[in-house]
Amino acid sequence: MLSILVIALVVAVVVAVFGIITRKHASAELTKYTDNTSAPPVTLEQPVMQQNAREIVLPGNIQAFTLAPIYARTTGYVKAWYHDIGTPVRKGELLAVIETPELDQELASAKADLATAKSNAGIAKVTADRYNDLIGRNAVSQQDTDNAVQALEARNTQVASSEANVQRLEELVSFERIVAPFDGVITARNIDTGQLISATGSTTTAGAGTVSGNKEIFDISAVRTLRVFINVPQIYSPDAKNGTIAKLTLPQYPGRTFQGKLVRSSDAVDPATRTLLAEVDVDNRSGELLPGSYTEVHLSVSSEAPALLIPVSAMILEPDGLRVATVDANHHVHMARVTPGRDYGTTVEILAGLKPGESIIGNPPDSLIDGEEVRVVNNSNNQSQAAEGKR
């Protein structure tokens, strides 16, 4: 029994020692695994050096040189309209006529009130003249004379008020005729015959039926000359001078270019985008270009400015600007403030803040902070990204 007890005790000690060693090994392995995986995994990208060019291409939107939404200044029914969308019109040409029977009655009543006021003023003038003549012969009292003069002034004031009211109503009646404010093309018509419209706008849109909101009754655009607004990156702002010739290309006219001229700029760089707003005017007497179209504006630059291309997903937007997360040889993160250039959709130019050869995180997590250690899971160049950047 003693031997059996000793053997059982030895077996128990061996099992306990083996269990303790196993648990320590598992704990050490878990600690090692935790240390290896605690750093967030990231994939690295290599910025691509853009090929230098003597020309920059900027996106732009074509706008009408002058665009006027026309509203009715009076309430009434549409009696007739004379021009539909796409119709060229001249300044002062009649576009539509609105019937306002209530307003016409108000004007007739105001004219009658004016006639009454003038008649009363005439009687008051005769009375005041008579009293002024009699006061010199002491035939009437000074009080009666003053009353007559004051009554004349009151009647004259009533005449002036009635005349102003008649003039106001005549102005409103003149708004029954809607005319073109300048030479242009009708680009929208939101009225129809018999429709009730008010000074706040129309409730019908051609092609869409009745809508809930009020809309202008006509839109007129001056399209003989068109405006194109572009945002020139700060590094190229010295080349955005008045008189600079620009070339425009449009997707609906492949292989063709249209010439424009840079006529003005804001003379100030937007601190949010670090770009200069500039306007390019284009002659459109042929009518081939349409307002609202997308275009690419080609501007010549005086000096070549090298730039790096990185994926858009690598950009980090912070309150103080844009940053890119770079990774050093020790796998620590450094937040670099960068200056962006042109946006190509999937890639974006970096004009300053990033050096060639620096590794960047292609898709940084939101929780990433400066100085944090990361675990690199892929450190190869993205060849497809580079090819896309070169294009």
DRENDO-1510 file (C-alpha; in Angstrom, 1 decimal, always signed):
<recs>
REC; n; res; u; v; w
REC; 1; MET; +0.0; +0.0; +0.0 .
REC; 2; LEU; +2.9; +2.3; +0.8 .
REC; 3; SER; +4.5; +1.6; -2.6 .
REC; 4; ILE; +1.2; +2.3; -4.4 .
REC; 5; LEU; +0.8; +5.5; -2.5 .
REC; 6; VAL; +4.3; +6.7; -3.4 .
REC; 7; ILE; +3.8; +5.8; -7.0 .
REC; 8; ALA; +0.5; +7.7; -7.1 .
REC; 9; LEU; +2.1; +10.7; -5.5 .
REC; 10; VAL; +5.0; +10.7; -8.0 .
REC; 11; VAL; +2.5; +10.4; -10.9 .
REC; 12; ALA; +0.5; +13.3; -9.5 .
REC; 13; VAL; +3.6; +15.4; -9.2 .
REC; 14; VAL; +4.7; +14.6; -12.8 .
REC; 15; VAL; +1.2; +15.4; -14.2 .
REC; 16; ALA; +1.1; +18.7; -12.2 .
REC; 17; VAL; +4.6; +19.7; -13.4 .
REC; 18; PHE; +3.7; +18.8; -17.0 .
REC; 19; GLY; +0.5; +20.9; -16.8 .
REC; 20; ILE; +2.3; +23.9; -15.4 .
REC; 21; ILE; +4.9; +23.7; -18.1 .
REC; 22; THR; +2.3; +23.4; -20.8 .
REC; 23; ARG; +0.3; +26.3; -19.5 .
REC; 24; LYS; +3.4; +28.5; -19.3 .
REC; 25; HIS; +4.3; +27.6; -22.9 .
REC; 26; ALA; +0.8; +28.4; -24.1 .
REC; 27; SER; +0.9; +31.7; -22.2 .
REC; 28; ALA; +4.2; +32.6; -23.7 .
REC; 29; GLU; +2.9; +31.7; -27.2 .
REC; 30; LEU; -0.2; +33.8; -26.6 .
REC; 31; THR; +1.9; +36.7; -25.4 .
REC; 32; LYS; +4.1; +36.4; -28.5 .
REC; 33; TYR; +1.1; +36.2; -30.8 .
REC; 34; THR; -0.6; +39.2; -29.1 .
REC; 35; ASP; +2.6; +41.2; -29.4 .
REC; 36; ASN; +2.8; +40.3; -33.1 .
REC; 37; THR; -0.8; +41.1; -33.9 .
REC; 38; SER; -1.5; +44.1; -31.7 .
REC; 39; ALA; -0.2; +46.5; -34.3 .
REC; 40; PRO; -2.8; +47.3; -36.9 .
REC; 41; PRO; -2.1; +45.6; -40.3 .
REC; 42; VAL; -1.5; +47.9; -43.2 .
REC; 43; THR; -0.5; +47.7; -46.8 .
REC; 44; LEU; +2.1; +50.0; -48.2 .
REC; 45; GLU; +2.1; +51.9; -51.5 .
REC; 46; GLN; +4.8; +53.6; -53.4 .
REC; 47; PRO; +4.0; +57.1; -54.8 .
REC; 48; VAL; +4.5; +57.3; -58.6 .
REC; 49; MET; +6.4; +60.2; -60.0 .
REC; 50; GLN; +4.2; +61.9; -62.6 .
REC; 51; GLN; +5.7; +62.6; -66.0 .
REC; 52; ASN; +6.4; +66.3; -66.4 .
REC; 53; ALA; +4.4; +68.2; -68.9 .
REC; 54; ARG; +4.3; +71.8; -70.2 .
REC; 55; GLU; +0.5; +71.7; -70.1 .
REC; 56; ILE; -2.1; +71.2; -67.4 .
REC; 57; VAL; -5.6; +69.8; -67.9 .
REC; 58; LEU; -8.3; +71.1; -65.5 .
REC; 59; PRO; -11.9; +70.1; -65.3 .
REC; 60; GLY; -14.5; +72.8; -65.9 .
REC; 61; ASN; -18.2; +73.4; -66.3 .
REC; 62; ILE; -19.6; +75.5; -69.1 .
REC; 63; GLN; -22.1; +78.1; -68.1 .
REC; 64; ALA; -24.2; +80.7; -69.9 .
REC; 65; PHE; -22.6; +84.1; -69.9 .
REC; 66; THR; -25.9; +85.5; -68.5 .
REC; 67; LEU; -28.7; +83.4; -67.0 .
REC; 68; ALA; -31.9; +85.0; -65.8 .
REC; 69; PRO; -34.8; +83.2; -64.2 .
REC; 70; ILE; -38.0; +85.2; -64.9 .
REC; 71; TYR; -40.8; +85.3; -62.4 .
REC; 72; ALA; -44.2; +87.0; -62.7 .
REC; 73; ARG; -44.6; +90.2; -60.7 .
REC; 74; THR; -48.4; +89.8; -60.5 .
REC; 75; THR; -51.0; +87.2; -59.9 .
REC; 76; GLY; -53.3; +86.1; -62.7 .
REC; 77; TYR; -54.1; +83.6; -65.4 .
REC; 78; VAL; -51.8; +82.9; -68.4 .
REC; 79; LYS; -53.6; +84.3; -71.4 .
REC; 80; ALA; -50.9; +83.2; -73.9 .
REC; 81; TRP; -47.3; +82.3; -74.2 .
REC; 82; TYR; -45.3; +82.8; -77.4 .
REC; 83; HIS; -41.9; +81.1; -77.1 .
REC; 84; ASP; -40.9; +77.6; -76.1 .
REC; 85; ILE; -37.6; +76.1; -75.0 .
REC; 86; GLY; -34.7; +76.4; -77.5 .
REC; 87; THR; -36.2; +79.5; -79.1 .
REC; 88; PRO; -33.9; +82.5; -79.7 .
REC; 89; VAL; -35.4; +85.8; -78.4 .
REC; 90; ARG; -34.4; +89.4; -78.7 .
REC; 91; LYS; -34.4; +92.0; -75.9 .
REC; 92; GLY; -37.9; +93.3; -75.2 .
REC; 93; GLU; -39.6; +90.6; -77.2 .
REC; 94; LEU; -42.9; +89.5; -75.7 .
REC; 95; LEU; -42.8; +86.1; -74.0 .
REC; 96; ALA; -46.2; +85.7; -72.4 .
REC; 97; VAL; -49.3; +87.7; -71.4 .
REC; 98; ILE; -51.1; +87.3; -68.0 .
REC; 99; GLU; -54.7; +88.2; -67.4 .
REC; 100; THR; -55.4; +90.1; -64.1 .
REC; 101; PRO; -59.1; +91.1; -64.0 .
REC; 102; GLU; -59.0; +92.0; -60.3 .
REC; 103; LEU; -55.9; +94.2; -60.8 .
REC; 104; ASP; -57.6; +95.9; -63.8 .
REC; 105; GLN; -60.6; +96.7; -61.6 .
REC; 106; GLU; -58.3; +98.1; -58.8 .
REC; 107; LEU; -56.6; +100.3; -61.4 .
REC; 108; ALA; -60.0; +101.6; -62.6 .
REC; 109; SER; -61.1; +102.3; -59.0 .
REC; 110; ALA; -57.8; +104.1; -58.3 .
REC; 111; LYS; -58.2; +106.3; -61.3 .
REC; 112; ALA; -61.7; +107.2; -60.1 .
REC; 113; ASP; -60.3; +108.0; -56.7 .
REC; 114; LEU; -57.7; +110.2; -58.3 .
REC; 115; ALA; -60.3; +112.1; -60.3 .
REC; 116; THR; -62.3; +112.7; -57.1 .
REC; 117; ALA; -59.2; +113.9; -55.3 .
REC; 118; LYS; -58.4; +116.3; -58.1 .
REC; 119; SER; -61.9; +117.7; -58.1 .
REC; 120; ASN; -61.9; +118.2; -54.3 .
REC; 121; ALA; -58.4; +119.8; -54.6 .
REC; 122; GLY; -59.8; +122.2; -57.2 .
REC; 123; ILE; -62.7; +123.3; -55.0 .
REC; 124; ALA; -60.3; +123.7; -52.1 .
REC; 125; LYS; -58.1; +125.9; -54.2 .
REC; 126; VAL; -60.9; +128.2; -55.2 .
REC; 127; THR; -62.0; +128.5; -51.6 .
REC; 128; ALA; -58.5; +129.2; -50.4 .
REC; 129; ASP; -58.0; +131.9; -53.1 .
REC; 130; ARG; -61.3; +133.5; -52.2 .
REC; 131; TYR; -60.4; +133.6; -48.5 .
REC; 132; ASN; -57.0; +135.0; -49.3 .
REC; 133; ASP; -58.7; +137.8; -51.3 .
REC; 134; LEU; -61.2; +138.6; -48.6 .
REC; 135; ILE; -58.8; +138.6; -45.8 .
REC; 136; GLY; -57.1; +141.6; -47.3 .
REC; 137; ARG; -60.4; +143.5; -47.0 .
REC; 138; ASN; -61.1; +142.3; -43.5 .
REC; 139; ALA; -64.2; +140.4; -44.8 .
REC; 140; VAL; -63.3; +137.1; -43.2 .
REC; 141; SER; -61.4; +136.1; -40.1 .
REC; 142; GLN; -57.8; +134.9; -40.1 .
REC; 143; GLN; -58.9; +131.6; -38.6 .
REC; 144; ASP; -61.3; +130.8; -41.5 .
REC; 145; THR; -58.5; +131.8; -44.0 .
REC; 146; ASP; -56.0; +129.4; -42.3 .
REC; 147; ASN; -58.6; +126.6; -42.3 .
REC; 148; ALA; -59.1; +127.1; -46.1 .
REC; 149; VAL; -55.4; +127.0; -46.8 .
REC; 150; GLN; -54.9; +123.9; -44.7 .
REC; 151; ALA; -57.8; +122.2; -46.4 .
REC; 152; LEU; -56.1; +122.9; -49.8 .
REC; 153; GLU; -52.9; +121.4; -48.6 .
REC; 154; ALA; -54.7; +118.3; -47.4 .
REC; 155; ARG; -56.5; +117.9; -50.7 .
REC; 156; ASN; -53.2; +118.3; -52.6 .
REC; 157; THR; -51.8; +115.6; -50.4 .
REC; 158; GLN; -54.7; +113.3; -51.3 .
REC; 159; VAL; -54.1; +113.9; -55.0 .
REC; 160; ALA; -50.4; +113.0; -54.6 .
REC; 161; SER; -51.3; +109.8; -52.7 .
REC; 162; SER; -53.9; +108.9; -55.4 .
REC; 163; GLU; -51.4; +109.5; -58.2 .
REC; 164; ALA; -48.9; +107.3; -56.5 .
REC; 165; ASN; -51.4; +104.5; -56.1 .
REC; 166; VAL; -52.4; +104.8; -59.7 .
REC; 167; GLN; -48.8; +104.7; -60.8 .
REC; 168; ARG; -48.2; +101.6; -58.6 .
REC; 169; LEU; -51.1; +99.8; -60.1 .
REC; 170; GLU; -50.1; +100.8; -63.6 .
REC; 171; GLU; -46.7; +99.3; -62.9 .
REC; 172; LEU; -48.3; +96.0; -61.8 .
REC; 173; VAL; -50.5; +96.0; -64.9 .
REC; 174; SER; -47.5; +96.5; -67.1 .
REC; 175; PHE; -46.2; +93.2; -65.6 .
REC; 176; GLU; -49.0; +91.4; -67.4 .
REC; 177; ARG; -46.7; +91.5; -70.4 .
REC; 178; ILE; -43.6; +89.4; -69.8 .
REC; 179; VAL; -40.7; +90.4; -72.1 .
REC; 180; ALA; -37.1; +89.2; -72.6 .
REC; 181; PRO; -34.6; +91.2; -70.6 .
REC; 182; PHE; -31.8; +90.5; -73.1 .
REC; 183; ASP; -30.9; +88.6; -76.2 .
REC; 184; GLY; -30.7; +84.9; -75.5 .
REC; 185; VAL; -32.3; +81.5; -75.7 .
REC; 186; ILE; -35.3; +80.1; -73.8 .
REC; 187; THR; -33.9; +77.2; -71.7 .
REC; 188; ALA; -37.0; +76.5; -69.5 .
REC; 189; ARG; -40.7; +77.2; -69.8 .
REC; 190; ASN; -42.8; +76.4; -66.7 .
REC; 191; ILE; -46.2; +77.9; -67.7 .
REC; 192; ASP; -49.2; +76.9; -69.9 .
REC; 193; THR; -52.3; +78.6; -71.1 .
REC; 194; GLY; -55.0; +79.1; -68.4 .
REC; 195; GLN; -52.6; +78.4; -65.6 .
REC; 196; LEU; -52.9; +80.4; -62.4 .
REC; 197; ILE; -49.5; +81.8; -61.4 .
REC; 198; SER; -48.5; +84.2; -58.7 .
REC; 199; ALA; -45.6; +86.5; -58.0 .
REC; 200; THR; -43.8; +83.6; -56.2 .
REC; 201; GLY; -43.5; +81.6; -59.4 .
REC; 202; SER; -45.1; +78.8; -61.4 .
REC; 203; THR; -46.3; +75.3; -60.2 .
REC; 204; THR; -45.9; +73.5; -63.5 .
REC; 205; THR; -42.8; +72.2; -65.2 .
REC; 206; ALA; -42.9; +71.4; -68.9 .
REC; 207; GLY; -42.3; +67.6; -69.3 .
REC; 208; ALA; -42.8; +66.9; -65.6 .
REC; 209; GLY; -46.3; +68.1; -64.9 .
REC; 210; THR; -47.3; +69.7; -61.6 .
REC; 211; VAL; -44.7; +70.0; -58.9 .
REC; 212; SER; -45.0; +71.0; -55.3 .
REC; 213; GLY; -42.5; +73.9; -55.3 .
REC; 214; ASN; -42.7; +77.2; -57.1 .
REC; 215; LYS; -40.5; +77.7; -60.1 .
REC; 216; GLU; -39.6; +80.5; -62.4 .
REC; 217; ILE; -41.9; +80.8; -65.4 .
REC; 218; PHE; -39.0; +81.2; -67.9 .
REC; 219; ASP; -35.2; +80.8; -68.0 .
REC; 220; ILE; -33.3; +82.8; -70.5 .
REC; 221; SER; -29.6; +82.2; -71.2 .
REC; 222; ALA; -27.2; +84.3; -73.2 .
REC; 223; VAL; -25.1; +81.7; -75.1 .
REC; 224; ARG; -23.2; +83.7; -77.8 .
REC; 225; THR; -20.3; +83.8; -75.3 .
REC; 226; LEU; -20.0; +81.1; -72.6 .
REC; 227; ARG; -18.1; +81.1; -69.3 .
REC; 228; VAL; -16.0; +78.2; -68.0 .
REC; 229; PHE; -14.8; +78.3; -64.4 .
REC; 230; ILE; -11.7; +76.4; -63.4 .
REC; 231; ASN; -9.8; +75.9; -60.2 .
REC; 232; VAL; -6.0; +76.3; -60.9 .
REC; 233; PRO; -3.7; +74.7; -58.3 .
REC; 234; GLN; -1.6; +77.2; -56.3 .
REC; 235; ILE; +1.6; +76.0; -57.9 .
REC; 236; TYR; +0.3; +77.0; -61.4 .
REC; 237; SER; -1.4; +80.2; -60.3 .
REC; 238; PRO; +1.4; +82.4; -61.8 .
REC; 239; ASP; +0.4; +81.1; -65.2 .
REC; 240; ALA; -3.3; +82.0; -64.8 .
REC; 241; LYS; -2.9; +85.5; -66.3 .
REC; 242; ASN; -5.5; +87.5; -68.1 .
REC; 243; GLY; -5.3; +87.0; -71.8 .
REC; 244; THR; -3.9; +83.5; -71.6 .
REC; 245; ILE; -5.2; +81.3; -74.4 .
REC; 246; ALA; -6.9; +78.1; -73.3 .
REC; 247; LYS; -8.0; +75.1; -75.3 .
REC; 248; LEU; -11.2; +73.2; -74.5 .
REC; 249; THR; -12.0; +69.6; -75.3 .
REC; 250; LEU; -15.4; +68.0; -74.9 .
REC; 251; PRO; -16.4; +64.3; -75.0 .
REC; 252; GLN; -19.1; +64.9; -77.6 .
REC; 253; TYR; -16.6; +66.3; -80.0 .
REC; 254; PRO; -13.6; +63.9; -80.0 .
REC; 255; GLY; -10.6; +65.2; -81.7 .
REC; 256; ARG; -11.8; +68.8; -81.8 .
REC; 257; THR; -10.6; +71.7; -79.7 .
REC; 258; PHE; -12.3; +75.0; -79.0 .
REC; 259; GLN; -10.3; +78.1; -78.1 .
REC; 260; GLY; -11.1; +80.3; -75.2 .
REC; 261; LYS; -9.4; +83.1; -73.3 .
REC; 262; LEU; -8.7; +83.5; -69.6 .
REC; 263; VAL; -10.4; +86.9; -68.8 .
REC; 264; ARG; -10.3; +87.1; -65.0 .
REC; 265; SER; -9.4; +85.4; -61.8 .
REC; 266; SER; -10.3; +85.8; -58.1 .
REC; 267; ASP; -6.7; +87.0; -57.3 .
REC; 268; ALA; -6.9; +85.0; -54.1 .
REC; 269; VAL; -6.1; +81.4; -53.3 .
REC; 270; ASP; -8.9; +79.4; -51.6 .
REC; 271; PRO; -7.4; +78.2; -48.3 .
REC; 272; ALA; -9.6; +75.1; -48.3 .
REC; 273; THR; -8.5; +73.8; -51.7 .
REC; 274; ARG; -5.3; +75.9; -52.3 .
REC; 275; THR; -6.6; +76.7; -55.8 .
REC; 276; LEU; -7.2; +79.9; -57.7 .
REC; 277; LEU; -10.6; +80.4; -59.3 .
REC; 278; ALA; -10.4; +81.6; -62.9 .
REC; 279; GLU; -12.8; +82.3; -65.7 .
REC; 280; VAL; -12.3; +81.3; -69.3 .
REC; 281; ASP; -14.7; +82.9; -71.9 .
REC; 282; VAL; -15.4; +81.0; -75.1 .
REC; 283; ASP; -17.0; +82.3; -78.3 .
REC; 284; ASN; -20.1; +80.3; -79.1 .
REC; 285; ARG; -21.7; +82.1; -82.1 .
REC; 286; SER; -21.8; +78.7; -83.8 .
REC; 287; GLY; -24.1; +77.4; -81.0 .
REC; 288; GLU; -22.2; +74.1; -80.8 .
REC; 289; LEU; -21.4; +74.4; -77.1 .
REC; 290; LEU; -24.2; +73.9; -74.6 .
REC; 291; PRO; -24.4; +75.4; -71.1 .
REC; 292; GLY; -24.0; +72.8; -68.4 .
REC; 293; SER; -21.6; +70.7; -70.3 .
REC; 294; TYR; -18.4; +69.2; -68.9 .
REC; 295; THR; -15.1; +70.2; -70.5 .
REC; 296; GLU; -11.4; +69.8; -70.0 .
REC; 297; VAL; -9.4; +73.1; -70.1 .
REC; 298; HIS; -5.8; +72.8; -71.3 .
REC; 299; LEU; -3.5; +75.6; -70.1 .
REC; 300; SER; +0.1; +76.0; -70.9 .
REC; 301; VAL; +2.5; +76.4; -68.0 .
REC; 302; SER; +5.8; +78.2; -68.0 .
REC; 303; SER; +7.7; +75.7; -65.9 .
REC; 304; GLU; +7.5; +72.0; -65.3 .
REC; 305; ALA; +6.4; +71.1; -61.8 .
REC; 306; PRO; +7.1; +67.5; -60.8 .
REC; 307; ALA; +4.4; +65.9; -58.7 .
REC; 308; LEU; +3.8; +62.5; -57.1 .
REC; 309; LEU; +0.6; +60.5; -57.7 .
REC; 310; ILE; -0.9; +58.6; -54.8 .
REC; 311; PRO; -4.3; +56.7; -54.4 .
REC; 312; VAL; -7.2; +58.8; -53.3 .
REC; 313; SER; -7.8; +56.2; -50.5 .
REC; 314; ALA; -4.4; +57.2; -48.9 .
REC; 315; MET; -5.6; +60.7; -48.2 .
REC; 316; ILE; -6.6; +61.6; -44.6 .
REC; 317; LEU; -8.9; +64.6; -44.1 .
REC; 318; GLU; -8.3; +66.4; -40.8 .
REC; 319; PRO; -9.5; +69.8; -39.5 .
REC; 320; ASP; -6.2; +71.4; -40.3 .
REC; 321; GLY; -5.9; +70.0; -43.8 .
REC; 322; LEU; -5.0; +66.9; -45.8 .
REC; 323; ARG; -2.4; +64.3; -44.5 .
REC; 324; VAL; -0.8; +61.1; -45.7 .
REC; 325; ALA; +0.4; +58.3; -43.4 .
REC; 326; THR; +4.0; +57.4; -44.1 .
REC; 327; VAL; +5.9; +54.4; -42.6 .
REC; 328; ASP; +9.6; +54.5; -41.7 .
REC; 329; ALA; +12.0; +51.5; -41.5 .
REC; 330; ASN; +11.0; +50.7; -37.9 .
REC; 331; HIS; +7.3; +50.4; -39.0 .
REC; 332; HIS; +6.3; +53.6; -37.2 .
REC; 333; VAL; +3.7; +55.9; -38.7 .
REC; 334; HIS; +4.3; +59.6; -39.4 .
REC; 335; MET; +1.5; +61.9; -40.5 .
REC; 336; ALA; +2.7; +64.1; -43.3 .
REC; 337; ARG; +0.8; +67.3; -44.2 .
REC; 338; VAL; +0.6; +67.4; -48.0 .
REC; 339; THR; -0.6; +69.9; -50.7 .
REC; 340; PRO; -2.9; +68.3; -53.3 .
REC; 341; GLY; -2.9; +69.1; -56.9 .
REC; 342; ARG; -5.2; +67.8; -59.6 .
REC; 343; ASP; -7.7; +65.0; -58.8 .
REC; 344; TYR; -7.8; +62.3; -61.4 .
REC; 345; GLY; -10.6; +60.3; -59.7 .
REC; 346; THR; -8.6; +57.2; -58.4 .
REC; 347; THR; -5.4; +59.1; -58.0 .
REC; 348; VAL; -4.4; +62.6; -56.9 .
REC; 349; GLU; -1.4; +64.8; -57.3 .
REC; 350; ILE; +0.8; +65.7; -54.3 .
REC; 351; LEU; +2.6; +68.9; -54.9 .
REC; 352; ALA; +4.4; +69.2; -51.6 .
REC; 353; GLY; +4.8; +67.4; -48.3 .
REC; 354; LEU; +5.9; +64.0; -49.7 .
REC; 355; LYS; +9.2; +62.8; -50.9 .
REC; 356; PRO; +9.9; +60.2; -53.7 .
REC; 357; GLY; +10.6; +56.7; -52.3 .
REC; 358; GLU; +8.6; +57.2; -49.1 .
REC; 359; SER; +6.2; +54.4; -48.3 .
REC; 360; ILE; +2.6; +55.4; -47.6 .
REC; 361; ILE; -0.3; +53.5; -46.2 .
REC; 362; GLY; -2.7; +52.8; -49.1 .
REC; 363; ASN; -5.9; +52.7; -46.9 .
REC; 364; PRO; -5.2; +53.9; -43.4 .
REC; 365; PRO; -7.7; +53.1; -40.6 .
REC; 366; ASP; -9.5; +56.0; -38.9 .
REC; 367; SER; -7.9; +55.1; -35.5 .
REC; 368; LEU; -4.3; +55.6; -36.8 .
REC; 369; ILE; -2.2; +58.1; -34.9 .
REC; 370; ASP; +1.2; +59.7; -35.4 .
REC; 371; GLY; +4.0; +57.5; -34.0 .
REC; 372; GLU; +2.0; +54.3; -33.8 .
REC; 373; GLU; +3.6; +51.0; -34.7 .
REC; 374; VAL; +2.0; +49.1; -37.6 .
REC; 375; ARG; +2.3; +45.6; -39.0 .
REC; 376; VAL; +3.1; +45.6; -42.7 .
REC; 377; VAL; +1.3; +42.9; -44.6 .
REC; 378; ASN; +2.2; +43.9; -48.1 .
REC; 379; ASN; +5.2; +46.1; -49.2 .
REC; 380; SER; +5.1; +45.6; -52.9 .
REC; 381; ASN; +4.4; +48.3; -55.5 .
REC; 382; ASN; +1.0; +48.4; -57.0 .
REC; 383; GLN; +1.8; +48.2; -60.7 .
REC; 384; SER; -1.8; +48.8; -61.8 .
REC; 385; GLN; -1.9; +51.9; -59.6 .
REC; 386; ALA; +1.3; +53.2; -61.2 .
REC; 387; ALA; +0.0; +52.6; -64.7 .
REC; 388; GLU; -3.3; +54.3; -63.8 .
REC; 389; GLY; -1.3; +57.3; -62.4 .
REC; 390; LYS; +0.8; +57.6; -65.6 .
REC; 391; ARG; -2.3; +57.6; -67.7 .
</recs>
